[in-house]
Amino acid sequence: MLRIGGRIQNSNVPDIEKHPILLSGRHHIALLIVRHYHELSHHQGRHITEGSIRSAGFWITGLKSLVSSVISKCVKCRILRGSLCTQKMAMLPPDRLEPGPPFTNVGVDCFDPWEVLARRTRGGHANSKRWATMFTCLTTKSCSCRRVIEELSSSSFIIALKRFTAIRGPVSHFRYDRTNFVGSIKELGYKQSTSRMVE
């Protein structure tokens, strides 16, 4: 067994670090040592694995390439360092890309309900639910969510919509998720398409 000499004989480090064992990187024992210290260092990476091998008293020729090949074949490292999946994105619809004044093309939705104190009674409090409608400009992504409705009905939404159009002006396209908006479209006389209502 060969050990490396050097000029650090008078240092306070252990003898195994002063004169590490010299191994060929092509030998099978070198591969087993690299695998062992790679698992011992909890699959940390090339630099930490190299450092733990050197501090254990082994000097392996071609250690960098050997450690890199072991890490590239390690199944656990492939799982931990694997590339993430990328979401396939659909083409944007034309109303999201057309320049125009804010809130010309609008997406609309309702928040989840929250409970408010409606009145106090002798038996306690009477709570009721409230929803907020959120109008989002599809071009500029501006939001307007100041309209609170008392129930998820067509009439409540129509009132909120009329308030919105009185402030922001007429809307050419609406995008919605087909809940209480479907009845409102029919009542207001909008033409209905697959995912929008067109004035």
N, CA and C atoms as an extended XYZ file, in Angstrom:
597
Properties=species:S:1:pos:R:3:atomname:S:1:resname:S:1:resid:I:1 pbc="F F F"
N         0.845       -1.178        0.000 N   MET     1
C         0.000        0.000        0.000 CA  MET     1
C         0.893        1.245        0.000 C   MET     1
N         0.661        2.133       -0.933 N   LEU     2
C         1.467        3.344       -1.054 CA  LEU     2
C         0.809        4.495       -0.307 C   LEU     2
N         1.634        5.311        0.333 N   ARG     3
C         1.155        6.516        0.992 CA  ARG     3
C         1.888        7.719        0.399 C   ARG     3
N         1.221        8.842        0.404 N   ILE     4
C         1.797       10.060       -0.158 CA  ILE     4
C         2.687       10.711        0.889 C   ILE     4
N         3.869       11.157        0.457 N   GLY     5
C         4.754       11.901        1.346 CA  GLY     5
C         4.376       13.369        1.336 C   GLY     5
N         5.236       14.189        1.863 N   GLY     6
C         4.962       15.622        1.860 CA  GLY     6
C         5.845       16.350        2.836 C   GLY     6
N         5.590       17.632        2.995 N   ARG     7
C         6.421       18.481        3.848 CA  ARG     7
C         5.675       18.928        5.101 C   ARG     7
N         4.582       18.246        5.429 N   ILE     8
C         3.790       18.667        6.590 CA  ILE     8
C         3.960       17.692        7.754 C   ILE     8
N         5.128       17.117        7.885 N   GLN     9
C         5.392       16.128        8.931 CA  GLN     9
C         5.251       16.742       10.322 C   GLN     9
N         5.573       18.008       10.479 N   ASN    10
C         5.560       18.650       11.792 CA  ASN    10
C         4.214       19.287       12.142 C   ASN    10
N         3.195       19.097       11.318 N   SER    11
C         1.887       19.693       11.616 CA  SER    11
C         1.140       18.860       12.645 C   SER    11
N         0.062       19.450       13.196 N   ASN    12
C        -0.709       18.783       14.244 CA  ASN    12
C        -1.859       17.945       13.701 C   ASN    12
N        -1.998       17.809       12.398 N   VAL    13
C        -3.085       16.999       11.833 CA  VAL    13
C        -2.749       15.527       12.022 C   VAL    13
N        -3.775       14.648       12.010 N   PRO    14
C        -3.495       13.215       12.178 CA  PRO    14
C        -2.610       12.665       11.058 C   PRO    14
N        -1.926       11.564       11.361 N   ASP    15
C        -1.004       10.952       10.388 CA  ASP    15
C        -1.716       10.500        9.122 C   ASP    15
N        -2.977       10.092        9.267 N   ILE    16
C        -3.714        9.602        8.096 CA  ILE    16
C        -3.969       10.732        7.096 C   ILE    16
N        -4.022       11.982        7.600 N   GLU    17
C        -4.181       13.120        6.700 CA  GLU    17
C        -2.832       13.629        6.196 C   GLU    17
N        -1.783       13.433        6.998 N   LYS    18
C        -0.447       13.830        6.532 CA  LYS    18
C         0.014       12.954        5.379 C   LYS    18
N        -0.244       11.657        5.503 N   HIS    19
C         0.202       10.702        4.486 CA  HIS    19
C        -0.979        9.832        4.060 C   HIS    19
N        -1.878       10.359        3.190 N   PRO    20
C        -3.035        9.564        2.768 CA  PRO    20
C        -2.638        8.396        1.868 C   PRO    20
N        -3.529        7.415        1.828 N   ILE    21
C        -3.300        6.220        1.007 CA  ILE    21
C        -3.525        6.577       -0.455 C   ILE    21
N        -2.612        6.200       -1.302 N   LEU    22
C        -2.698        6.488       -2.734 CA  LEU    22
C        -3.393        5.333       -3.436 C   LEU    22
N        -4.489        5.661       -4.166 N   LEU    23
C        -5.250        4.653       -4.907 CA  LEU    23
C        -5.456        5.121       -6.336 C   LEU    23
N        -5.522        4.167       -7.231 N   SER    24
C        -5.827        4.482       -8.630 CA  SER    24
C        -7.338        4.655       -8.781 C   SER    24
N        -7.728        5.663       -9.542 N   GLY    25
C        -9.152        5.902       -9.766 CA  GLY    25
C        -9.813        4.834      -10.601 C   GLY    25
N        -9.022        3.996      -11.281 N   ARG    26
C        -9.593        2.933      -12.115 CA  ARG    26
C        -9.852        1.662      -11.326 C   ARG    26
N        -9.380        1.597      -10.096 N   HIS    27
C        -9.523        0.376       -9.293 CA  HIS    27
C       -10.939        0.297       -8.724 C   HIS    27
N       -11.417       -0.941       -8.558 N   HIS    28
C       -12.772       -1.153       -8.046 CA  HIS    28
C       -12.905       -0.696       -6.592 C   HIS    28
N       -11.828       -0.815       -5.817 N   ILE    29
C       -11.877       -0.374       -4.417 CA  ILE    29
C       -12.110        1.135       -4.342 C   ILE    29
N       -11.520        1.891       -5.262 N   ALA    30
C       -11.735        3.345       -5.292 CA  ALA    30
C       -13.202        3.668       -5.542 C   ALA    30
N       -13.834        2.909       -6.437 N   LEU    31
C       -15.260        3.108       -6.708 CA  LEU    31
C       -16.095        2.820       -5.465 C   LEU    31
N       -15.764        1.737       -4.749 N   LEU    32
C       -16.505        1.391       -3.535 CA  LEU    32
C       -16.318        2.447       -2.447 C   LEU    32
N       -15.099        2.988       -2.334 N   ILE    33
C       -14.841        4.036       -1.338 CA  ILE    33
C       -15.648        5.289       -1.658 C   ILE    33
N       -15.687        5.667       -2.928 N   VAL    34
C       -16.446        6.862       -3.325 CA  VAL    34
C       -17.928        6.665       -3.050 C   VAL    34
N       -18.474        5.502       -3.386 N   ARG    35
C       -19.891        5.231       -3.108 CA  ARG    35
C       -20.183        5.296       -1.609 C   ARG    35
N       -19.270        4.710       -0.806 N   HIS    36
C       -19.472        4.683        0.644 CA  HIS    36
C       -19.513        6.098        1.220 C   HIS    36
N       -18.542        6.929        0.856 N   TYR    37
C       -18.497        8.280        1.420 CA  TYR    37
C       -19.557        9.195        0.812 C   TYR    37
N       -20.009        8.882       -0.379 N   HIS    38
C       -21.129        9.639       -0.955 CA  HIS    38
C       -22.404        9.380       -0.160 C   HIS    38
N       -22.654        8.131        0.208 N   GLU    39
C       -23.823        7.821        1.033 CA  GLU    39
C       -23.639        8.318        2.462 C   GLU    39
N       -22.397        8.279        2.962 N   LEU    40
C       -22.115        8.750        4.321 CA  LEU    40
C       -22.338       10.261        4.444 C   LEU    40
N       -22.093       10.984        3.360 N   SER    41
C       -22.326       12.435        3.373 CA  SER    41
C       -23.751       12.800        2.967 C   SER    41
N       -24.650       11.803        2.927 N   HIS    42
C       -26.089       12.002        2.650 CA  HIS    42
C       -26.333       12.654        1.291 C   HIS    42
N       -25.604       12.206        0.282 N   HIS    43
C       -25.815       12.631       -1.113 CA  HIS    43
C       -25.701       14.151       -1.266 C   HIS    43
N       -24.716       14.761       -0.592 N   GLN    44
C       -24.591       16.217       -0.580 CA  GLN    44
C       -24.095       16.791       -1.899 C   GLN    44
N       -23.219       16.114       -2.582 N   GLY    45
C       -22.684       16.673       -3.817 CA  GLY    45
C       -21.211       16.338       -3.963 C   GLY    45
N       -20.629       16.805       -5.068 N   ARG    46
C       -19.263       16.404       -5.404 CA  ARG    46
C       -18.229       16.953       -4.433 C   ARG    46
N       -18.313       18.233       -4.082 N   HIS    47
C       -17.277       18.846       -3.247 CA  HIS    47
C       -17.265       18.258       -1.841 C   HIS    47
N       -18.433       18.038       -1.274 N   ILE    48
C       -18.495       17.482        0.086 CA  ILE    48
C       -18.044       16.026        0.078 C   ILE    48
N       -18.402       15.280       -0.961 N   THR    49
C       -17.947       13.888       -1.060 CA  THR    49
C       -16.426       13.822       -1.198 C   THR    49
N       -15.853       14.686       -2.037 N   GLU    50
C       -14.389       14.724       -2.175 CA  GLU    50
C       -13.713       15.074       -0.857 C   GLU    50
N       -14.258       16.037       -0.143 N   GLY    51
C       -13.674       16.437        1.136 CA  GLY    51
C       -13.726       15.344        2.182 C   GLY    51
N       -14.841       14.609        2.223 N   SER    52
C       -14.937       13.523        3.214 CA  SER    52
C       -13.994       12.374        2.866 C   SER    52
N       -13.747       12.123        1.575 N   ILE    53
C       -12.791       11.076        1.171 CA  ILE    53
C       -11.367       11.487        1.544 C   ILE    53
N       -11.011       12.748        1.280 N   ARG    54
C        -9.657       13.217        1.596 CA  ARG    54
C        -9.425       13.254        3.100 C   ARG    54
N       -10.440       13.689        3.874 N   SER    55
C       -10.256       13.741        5.331 CA  SER    55
C       -10.231       12.349        5.945 C   SER    55
N       -10.761       11.339        5.224 N   ALA    56
C       -10.690        9.957        5.719 CA  ALA    56
C        -9.325        9.332        5.451 C   ALA    56
N        -8.468       10.000        4.667 N   GLY    57
C        -7.111        9.505        4.455 CA  GLY    57
C        -6.901        8.773        3.151 C   GLY    57
N        -7.694        9.105        2.126 N   PHE    58
C        -7.528        8.470        0.812 CA  PHE    58
C        -7.213        9.538       -0.216 C   PHE    58
N        -6.212        9.258       -1.038 N   TRP    59
C        -5.881       10.135       -2.165 CA  TRP    59
C        -6.068        9.312       -3.427 C   TRP    59
N        -7.181        9.581       -4.127 N   ILE    60
C        -7.549        8.795       -5.309 CA  ILE    60
C        -7.239        9.627       -6.544 C   ILE    60
N        -6.508        9.035       -7.483 N   THR    61
C        -6.195        9.754       -8.721 CA  THR    61
C        -7.460        9.852       -9.574 C   THR    61
N        -7.672       11.016      -10.161 N   GLY    62
C        -8.877       11.226      -10.970 CA  GLY    62
C       -10.141       11.220      -10.130 C   GLY    62
N       -10.038       11.755       -8.903 N   LEU    63
C       -11.172       11.691       -7.970 CA  LEU    63
C       -12.361       12.513       -8.456 C   LEU    63
N       -12.086       13.660       -9.048 N   LYS    64
C       -13.170       14.548       -9.477 CA  LYS    64
C       -14.089       13.866      -10.487 C   LYS    64
N       -13.507       13.257      -11.514 N   SER    65
C       -14.323       12.590      -12.537 CA  SER    65
C       -14.994       11.342      -11.985 C   SER    65
N       -14.329       10.638      -11.050 N   LEU    66
C       -14.923        9.438      -10.463 CA  LEU    66
C       -16.132        9.791       -9.609 C   LEU    66
N       -16.000       10.830       -8.791 N   VAL    67
C       -17.134       11.263       -7.955 CA  VAL    67
C       -18.282       11.749       -8.832 C   VAL    67
N       -17.967       12.489       -9.892 N   SER    68
C       -19.022       12.979      -10.792 CA  SER    68
C       -19.763       11.835      -11.454 C   SER    68
N       -19.044       10.782      -11.859 N   SER    69
C       -19.719        9.645      -12.503 CA  SER    69
C       -20.569        8.875      -11.505 C   SER    69
N       -20.096        8.750      -10.245 N   VAL    70
C       -20.898        8.060       -9.222 CA  VAL    70
C       -22.170        8.843       -8.933 C   VAL    70
N       -22.056       10.170       -8.827 N   ILE    71
C       -23.236       11.001       -8.538 CA  ILE    71
C       -24.219       10.965       -9.700 C   ILE    71
N       -23.703       10.948      -10.939 N   SER    72
C       -24.614       10.922      -12.092 CA  SER    72
C       -25.366        9.607      -12.210 C   SER    72
N       -24.794        8.513      -11.665 N   LYS    73
C       -25.472        7.216      -11.716 CA  LYS    73
C       -26.286        6.921      -10.459 C   LYS    73
N       -26.177        7.763       -9.432 N   CYS    74
C       -26.884        7.536       -8.166 CA  CYS    74
C       -28.373        7.818       -8.359 C   CYS    74
N       -29.214        6.846       -8.021 N   VAL    75
C       -30.657        6.977       -8.245 CA  VAL    75
C       -31.250        8.048       -7.334 C   VAL    75
N       -30.826        8.053       -6.071 N   LYS    76
C       -31.364        9.036       -5.124 CA  LYS    76
C       -30.998       10.453       -5.538 C   LYS    76
N       -29.768       10.644       -6.021 N   CYS    77
C       -29.355       11.974       -6.478 CA  CYS    77
C       -30.129       12.401       -7.724 C   CYS    77
N       -30.444       11.460       -8.587 N   ARG    78
C       -31.241       11.794       -9.772 CA  ARG    78
C       -32.626       12.263       -9.374 C   ARG    78
N       -33.196       11.614       -8.345 N   ILE    79
C       -34.524       12.021       -7.881 CA  ILE    79
C       -34.454       13.396       -7.226 C   ILE    79
N       -33.431       13.602       -6.373 N   LEU    80
C       -33.323       14.870       -5.649 CA  LEU    80
C       -32.961       16.034       -6.558 C   LEU    80
N       -32.133       15.783       -7.572 N   ARG    81
C       -31.662       16.867       -8.429 CA  ARG    81
C       -32.307       16.847       -9.808 C   ARG    81
N       -33.368       16.096       -9.948 N   GLY    82
C       -34.023       16.006      -11.248 CA  GLY    82
C       -34.676       17.314      -11.648 C   GLY    82
N       -34.793       17.524      -12.931 N   SER    83
C       -35.427       18.748      -13.416 CA  SER    83
C       -36.933       18.665      -13.216 C   SER    83
N       -37.530       19.794      -12.901 N   LEU    84
C       -38.965       19.854      -12.666 CA  LEU    84
C       -39.714       19.822      -13.991 C   LEU    84
N       -40.933       19.335      -13.922 N   CYS    85
C       -41.771       19.323      -15.121 CA  CYS    85
C       -42.195       20.750      -15.453 C   CYS    85
N       -42.307       21.040      -16.705 N   THR    86
C       -42.767       22.358      -17.133 CA  THR    86
C       -44.197       22.248      -17.632 C   THR    86
N       -45.015       23.179      -17.197 N   GLN    87
C       -46.421       23.185      -17.574 CA  GLN    87
C       -46.562       23.632      -19.026 C   GLN    87
N       -47.343       22.897      -19.789 N   LYS    88
C       -47.618       23.305      -21.161 CA  LYS    88
C       -48.708       24.368      -21.124 C   LYS    88
N       -48.394       25.516      -21.661 N   MET    89
C       -49.316       26.644      -21.616 CA  MET    89
C       -50.034       26.774      -22.952 C   MET    89
N       -51.338       27.030      -22.871 N   ALA    90
C       -52.137       27.224      -24.077 CA  ALA    90
C       -51.920       28.638      -24.621 C   ALA    90
N       -52.360       28.849      -25.846 N   MET    91
C       -52.267       30.171      -26.447 CA  MET    91
C       -53.243       31.118      -25.747 C   MET    91
N       -52.824       32.368      -25.596 N   LEU    92
C       -53.697       33.355      -24.970 CA  LEU    92
C       -54.828       33.717      -25.922 C   LEU    92
N       -56.037       33.929      -25.389 N   PRO    93
C       -57.148       34.328      -26.261 CA  PRO    93
C       -56.942       35.752      -26.780 C   PRO    93
N       -57.603       36.104      -27.880 N   PRO    94
C       -57.384       37.436      -28.483 CA  PRO    94
C       -57.748       38.592      -27.558 C   PRO    94
N       -58.788       38.423      -26.718 N   ASP    95
C       -59.182       39.539      -25.856 CA  ASP    95
C       -58.168       39.819      -24.754 C   ASP    95
N       -57.216       38.902      -24.513 N   ARG    96
C       -56.141       39.156      -23.555 CA  ARG    96
C       -54.997       39.933      -24.198 C   ARG    96
N       -54.957       39.975      -25.527 N   LEU    97
C       -53.825       40.570      -26.239 CA  LEU    97
C       -54.156       41.884      -26.931 C   LEU    97
N       -55.449       42.181      -27.114 N   GLU    98
C       -55.828       43.401      -27.823 CA  GLU    98
C       -55.602       44.618      -26.933 C   GLU    98
N       -54.864       45.621      -27.419 N   PRO    99
C       -54.711       46.845      -26.620 CA  PRO    99
C       -56.018       47.622      -26.595 C   PRO    99
N       -56.260       48.273      -25.491 N   GLY   100
C       -57.482       49.053      -25.354 CA  GLY   100
C       -57.552       49.683      -23.984 C   GLY   100
N       -58.601       50.440      -23.718 N   PRO   101
C       -58.751       51.049      -22.398 CA  PRO   101
C       -58.906       49.980      -21.321 C   PRO   101
N       -58.549       50.294      -20.072 N   PRO   102
C       -58.726       49.312      -18.999 CA  PRO   102
C       -60.189       48.917      -18.841 C   PRO   102
N       -60.400       47.668      -18.479 N   PHE   103
C       -61.718       47.084      -18.223 CA  PHE   103
C       -62.604       47.074      -19.465 C   PHE   103
N       -61.985       46.985      -20.663 N   THR   104
C       -62.770       46.721      -21.870 CA  THR   104
C       -63.085       45.238      -21.950 C   THR   104
N       -62.099       44.408      -21.650 N   ASN   105
C       -62.285       42.960      -21.552 CA  ASN   105
C       -62.114       42.581      -20.084 C   ASN   105
N       -63.132       41.945      -19.517 N   VAL   106
C       -63.187       41.753      -18.065 CA  VAL   106
C       -63.431       40.294      -17.727 C   VAL   106
N       -62.695       39.798      -16.720 N   GLY   107
C       -62.986       38.510      -16.103 CA  GLY   107
C       -63.678       38.763      -14.782 C   GLY   107
N       -64.664       37.952      -14.450 N   VAL   108
C       -65.449       38.196      -13.236 CA  VAL   108
C       -65.583       36.911      -12.433 C   VAL   108
N       -65.520       37.048      -11.114 N   ASP   109
C       -65.666       35.900      -10.218 CA  ASP   109
C       -66.141       36.404       -8.868 C   ASP   109
N       -66.614       35.471       -8.017 N   CYS   110
C       -67.056       35.799       -6.658 CA  CYS   110
C       -66.139       35.141       -5.642 C   CYS   110
N       -65.831       35.875       -4.564 N   PHE   111
C       -65.029       35.311       -3.475 CA  PHE   111
C       -65.832       34.255       -2.738 C   PHE   111
N       -65.128       33.464       -1.929 N   ASP   112
C       -65.813       32.583       -0.987 CA  ASP   112
C       -66.546       33.439        0.038 C   ASP   112
N       -67.665       32.954        0.574 N   PRO   113
C       -68.439       33.795        1.501 CA  PRO   113
C       -67.747       33.962        2.850 C   PRO   113
N       -68.006       35.077        3.487 N   TRP   114
C       -67.603       35.272        4.881 CA  TRP   114
C       -68.834       35.711        5.656 C   TRP   114
N       -68.832       35.421        6.949 N   GLU   115
C       -69.997       35.719        7.777 CA  GLU   115
C       -69.863       37.107        8.383 C   GLU   115
N       -70.976       37.847        8.343 N   VAL   116
C       -71.032       39.169        8.964 CA  VAL   116
C       -72.173       39.179        9.963 C   VAL   116
N       -72.074       40.050       10.946 N   LEU   117
C       -73.114       40.179       11.962 CA  LEU   117
C       -74.251       40.993       11.375 C   LEU   117
N       -75.389       40.356       11.151 N   ALA   118
C       -76.534       41.039       10.555 CA  ALA   118
C       -77.301       41.827       11.609 C   ALA   118
N       -77.602       41.188       12.733 N   ARG   119
C       -78.330       41.873       13.812 CA  ARG   119
C       -78.126       41.116       15.114 C   ARG   119
N       -78.353       41.814       16.210 N   ARG   120
C       -78.297       41.188       17.529 CA  ARG   120
C       -79.716       40.851       17.957 C   ARG   120
N       -79.880       39.674       18.504 N   THR   121
C       -81.187       39.254       19.012 CA  THR   121
C       -81.045       38.878       20.480 C   THR   121
N       -82.185       38.560       21.116 N   ARG   122
C       -82.130       38.164       22.525 CA  ARG   122
C       -81.391       36.846       22.698 C   ARG   122
N       -81.494       35.996       21.723 N   GLY   123
C       -80.840       34.692       21.806 CA  GLY   123
C       -79.369       34.717       21.411 C   GLY   123
N       -78.882       35.824       20.901 N   GLY   124
C       -77.488       35.895       20.466 CA  GLY   124
C       -77.350       36.752       19.224 C   GLY   124
N       -76.468       36.348       18.359 N   HIS   125
C       -76.207       37.100       17.135 CA  HIS   125
C       -76.818       36.366       15.945 C   HIS   125
N       -77.298       37.138       14.991 N   ALA   126
C       -77.782       36.564       13.736 CA  ALA   126
C       -76.762       36.903       12.650 C   ALA   126
N       -76.104       35.883       12.157 N   ASN   127
C       -75.083       36.082       11.126 CA  ASN   127
C       -75.660       35.808        9.753 C   ASN   127
N       -75.088       36.435        8.766 N   SER   128
C       -75.468       36.151        7.383 CA  SER   128
C       -74.205       36.160        6.528 C   SER   128
N       -74.302       35.571        5.351 N   LYS   129
C       -73.142       35.456        4.464 CA  LYS   129
C       -73.130       36.595        3.458 C   LYS   129
N       -71.931       37.006        3.107 N   ARG   130
C       -71.733       38.022        2.077 CA  ARG   130
C       -70.657       37.534        1.111 C   ARG   130
N       -70.792       37.925       -0.153 N   TRP   131
C       -69.814       37.601       -1.184 CA  TRP   131
C       -69.303       38.907       -1.783 C   TRP   131
N       -68.129       38.872       -2.344 N   ALA   132
C       -67.589       40.036       -3.057 CA  ALA   132
C       -67.327       39.626       -4.497 C   ALA   132
N       -67.727       40.473       -5.403 N   THR   133
C       -67.446       40.210       -6.818 CA  THR   133
C       -66.132       40.897       -7.185 C   THR   133
N       -65.329       40.195       -7.940 N   MET   134
C       -64.039       40.741       -8.362 CA  MET   134
C       -64.027       40.826       -9.881 C   MET   134
N       -63.858       42.027      -10.374 N   PHE   135
C       -63.748       42.271      -11.804 CA  PHE   135
C       -62.271       42.512      -12.116 C   PHE   135
N       -61.730       41.741      -13.055 N   THR   136
C       -60.315       41.842      -13.415 CA  THR   136
C       -60.198       42.209      -14.886 C   THR   136
N       -59.407       43.236      -15.171 N   CYS   137
C       -59.137       43.600      -16.558 CA  CYS   137
C       -58.221       42.541      -17.158 C   CYS   137
N       -58.627       41.942      -18.266 N   LEU   138
C       -57.852       40.862      -18.867 CA  LEU   138
C       -56.594       41.363      -19.570 C   LEU   138
N       -56.560       42.635      -19.925 N   THR   139
C       -55.398       43.174      -20.626 CA  THR   139
C       -54.344       43.697      -19.660 C   THR   139
N       -54.761       44.510      -18.682 N   THR   140
C       -53.808       45.147      -17.764 CA  THR   140
C       -53.714       44.449      -16.417 C   THR   140
N       -54.587       43.478      -16.133 N   LYS   141
C       -54.633       42.749      -14.854 CA  LYS   141
C       -54.977       43.648      -13.668 C   LYS   141
N       -55.636       44.776      -13.923 N   SER   142
C       -56.130       45.607      -12.827 CA  SER   142
C       -57.335       44.933      -12.202 C   SER   142
N       -57.512       45.119      -10.888 N   CYS   143
C       -58.616       44.473      -10.172 CA  CYS   143
C       -59.535       45.520       -9.577 C   CYS   143
N       -60.804       45.198       -9.557 N   SER   144
C       -61.803       46.019       -8.892 CA  SER   144
C       -62.708       45.072       -8.122 C   SER   144
N       -62.616       45.101       -6.791 N   CYS   145
C       -63.405       44.149       -5.993 CA  CYS   145
C       -64.105       44.848       -4.836 C   CYS   145
N       -64.762       45.967       -5.121 N   ARG   146
C       -65.427       46.719       -4.068 CA  ARG   146
C       -66.918       46.429       -3.984 C   ARG   146
N       -67.429       45.538       -4.809 N   ARG   147
C       -68.864       45.283       -4.820 CA  ARG   147
C       -69.195       44.074       -3.964 C   ARG   147
N       -69.953       44.270       -2.894 N   VAL   148
C       -70.367       43.190       -1.998 CA  VAL   148
C       -71.804       42.837       -2.333 C   VAL   148
N       -72.070       41.543       -2.497 N   ILE   149
C       -73.434       41.093       -2.786 CA  ILE   149
C       -73.932       40.233       -1.630 C   ILE   149
N       -75.248       40.256       -1.418 N   GLU   150
C       -75.834       39.577       -0.261 CA  GLU   150
C       -76.131       38.116       -0.525 C   GLU   150
N       -76.292       37.746       -1.776 N   GLU   151
C       -76.583       36.346       -2.095 CA  GLU   151
C       -76.082       36.028       -3.495 C   GLU   151
N       -75.902       34.743       -3.759 N   LEU   152
C       -75.431       34.319       -5.084 CA  LEU   152
C       -76.615       34.137       -6.019 C   LEU   152
N       -77.241       35.225       -6.358 N   SER   153
C       -78.387       35.165       -7.266 CA  SER   153
C       -78.110       36.071       -8.457 C   SER   153
N       -78.923       35.893       -9.482 N   SER   154
C       -78.741       36.697      -10.694 CA  SER   154
C       -78.996       38.168      -10.431 C   SER   154
N       -80.032       38.466       -9.639 N   SER   155
C       -80.375       39.871       -9.395 CA  SER   155
C       -79.267       40.591       -8.626 C   SER   155
N       -78.657       39.905       -7.637 N   SER   156
C       -77.564       40.535       -6.884 CA  SER   156
C       -76.373       40.812       -7.788 C   SER   156
N       -76.079       39.875       -8.673 N   PHE   157
C       -74.947       40.085       -9.572 CA  PHE   157
C       -75.232       41.193      -10.578 C   PHE   157
N       -76.475       41.285      -11.046 N   ILE   158
C       -76.821       42.338      -12.012 CA  ILE   158
C       -76.633       43.716      -11.388 C   ILE   158
N       -77.015       43.857      -10.104 N   ILE   159
C       -76.821       45.139       -9.416 CA  ILE   159
C       -75.332       45.478       -9.335 C   ILE   159
N       -74.508       44.487       -8.961 N   ALA   160
C       -73.063       44.724       -8.879 CA  ALA   160
C       -72.479       45.048      -10.247 C   ALA   160
N       -72.980       44.388      -11.286 N   LEU   161
C       -72.490       44.638      -12.644 CA  LEU   161
C       -72.872       46.032      -13.123 C   LEU   161
N       -74.095       46.458      -12.812 N   LYS   162
C       -74.519       47.808      -13.220 CA  LYS   162
C       -73.708       48.882      -12.501 C   LYS   162
N       -73.381       48.631      -11.219 N   ARG   163
C       -72.537       49.570      -10.482 CA  ARG   163
C       -71.144       49.645      -11.107 C   ARG   163
N       -70.642       48.487      -11.487 N   PHE   164
C       -69.305       48.438      -12.090 CA  PHE   164
C       -69.277       49.175      -13.421 C   PHE   164
N       -70.246       48.919      -14.293 N   THR   165
C       -70.255       49.577      -15.610 CA  THR   165
C       -70.558       51.067      -15.497 C   THR   165
N       -71.259       51.485      -14.432 N   ALA   166
C       -71.500       52.917      -14.249 CA  ALA   166
C       -70.199       53.656      -13.934 C   ALA   166
N       -69.276       52.972      -13.248 N   ILE   167
C       -68.002       53.612      -12.893 CA  ILE   167
C       -66.972       53.437      -14.006 C   ILE   167
N       -66.829       52.232      -14.532 N   ARG   168
C       -65.745       51.903      -15.460 CA  ARG   168
C       -66.112       52.042      -16.935 C   ARG   168
N       -67.380       52.144      -17.239 N   GLY   169
C       -67.785       52.259      -18.626 CA  GLY   169
C       -68.213       50.918      -19.209 C   GLY   169
N       -68.628       50.918      -20.483 N   PRO   170
C       -69.124       49.675      -21.090 CA  PRO   170
C       -68.019       48.634      -21.259 C   PRO   170
N       -68.447       47.385      -21.217 N   VAL   171
C       -67.533       46.247      -21.320 CA  VAL   171
C       -67.859       45.491      -22.592 C   VAL   171
N       -66.829       45.105      -23.349 N   SER   172
C       -67.094       44.381      -24.599 CA  SER   172
C       -67.107       42.870      -24.395 C   SER   172
N       -66.239       42.329      -23.531 N   HIS   173
C       -66.199       40.885      -23.296 CA  HIS   173
C       -66.145       40.593      -21.804 C   HIS   173
N       -66.888       39.573      -21.404 N   PHE   174
C       -66.817       39.057      -20.033 CA  PHE   174
C       -66.347       37.616      -20.082 C   PHE   174
N       -65.481       37.254      -19.159 N   ARG   175
C       -65.130       35.841      -18.952 CA  ARG   175
C       -65.571       35.475      -17.553 C   ARG   175
N       -66.206       34.313      -17.412 N   TYR   176
C       -66.800       33.929      -16.130 CA  TYR   176
C       -66.728       32.425      -15.985 C   TYR   176
N       -67.132       31.910      -14.804 N   ASP   177
C       -67.007       30.474      -14.552 CA  ASP   177
C       -68.357       29.756      -14.460 C   ASP   177
N       -69.396       30.300      -15.076 N   ARG   178
C       -70.694       29.635      -15.247 CA  ARG   178
C       -71.396       29.273      -13.941 C   ARG   178
N       -71.449       30.162      -12.966 N   THR   179
C       -72.245       29.874      -11.769 CA  THR   179
C       -73.510       30.711      -11.843 C   THR   179
N       -73.609       31.741      -11.017 N   ASN   180
C       -74.791       32.597      -11.069 CA  ASN   180
C       -74.742       33.580      -12.231 C   ASN   180
N       -73.666       33.561      -12.996 N   PHE   181
C       -73.530       34.505      -14.098 CA  PHE   181
C       -74.374       34.100      -15.311 C   PHE   181
N       -74.711       32.822      -15.427 N   VAL   182
C       -75.447       32.346      -16.608 CA  VAL   182
C       -76.837       32.962      -16.653 C   VAL   182
N       -77.532       32.963      -15.499 N   GLY   183
C       -78.864       33.571      -15.452 CA  GLY   183
C       -78.813       35.064      -15.678 C   GLY   183
N       -77.767       35.699      -15.187 N   SER   184
C       -77.626       37.147      -15.366 CA  SER   184
C       -77.453       37.499      -16.833 C   SER   184
N       -76.745       36.666      -17.556 N   ILE   185
C       -76.525       36.914      -18.985 CA  ILE   185
C       -77.852       36.882      -19.729 C   ILE   185
N       -78.660       35.879      -19.395 N   LYS   186
C       -79.948       35.750      -20.080 CA  LYS   186
C       -80.865       36.924      -19.746 C   LYS   186
N       -80.843       37.343      -18.472 N   GLU   187
C       -81.696       38.463      -18.078 CA  GLU   187
C       -81.254       39.768      -18.723 C   GLU   187
N       -79.959       39.967      -18.850 N   LEU   188
C       -79.455       41.209      -19.433 CA  LEU   188
C       -79.506       41.207      -20.953 C   LEU   188
N       -79.748       40.045      -21.559 N   GLY   189
C       -79.862       39.969      -23.007 CA  GLY   189
C       -78.536       39.933      -23.732 C   GLY   189
N       -77.501       39.439      -23.070 N   TYR   190
C       -76.210       39.274      -23.739 CA  TYR   190
C       -76.241       38.019      -24.588 C   TYR   190
N       -75.532       38.065      -25.711 N   LYS   191
C       -75.344       36.843      -26.490 CA  LYS   191
C       -74.327       35.974      -25.773 C   LYS   191
N       -74.582       34.678      -25.765 N   GLN   192
C       -73.718       33.781      -25.000 CA  GLN   192
C       -72.847       32.966      -25.944 C   GLN   192
N       -71.550       32.905      -25.631 N   SER   193
C       -70.646       32.007      -26.340 CA  SER   193
C       -70.064       31.042      -25.326 C   SER   193
N       -69.075       30.271      -25.707 N   THR   194
C       -68.598       29.174      -24.853 CA  THR   194
C       -68.100       29.652      -23.504 C   THR   194
N       -67.249       30.671      -23.456 N   SER   195
C       -66.695       31.086      -22.173 CA  SER   195
C       -66.770       32.593      -21.978 C   SER   195
N       -67.640       33.251      -22.709 N   ARG   196
C       -67.716       34.702      -22.583 CA  ARG   196
C       -69.141       35.145      -22.872 C   ARG   196
N       -69.473       36.343      -22.430 N   MET   197
C       -70.720       36.925      -22.894 CA  MET   197
C       -70.370       38.181      -23.665 C   MET   197
N       -70.956       38.340      -24.809 N   VAL   198
C       -70.589       39.403      -25.741 CA  VAL   198
C       -71.751       40.359      -25.836 C   VAL   198
N       -71.454       41.649      -25.728 N   GLU   199
C       -72.519       42.640      -25.747 CA  GLU   199
C       -73.110       42.776      -27.140 C   GLU   199
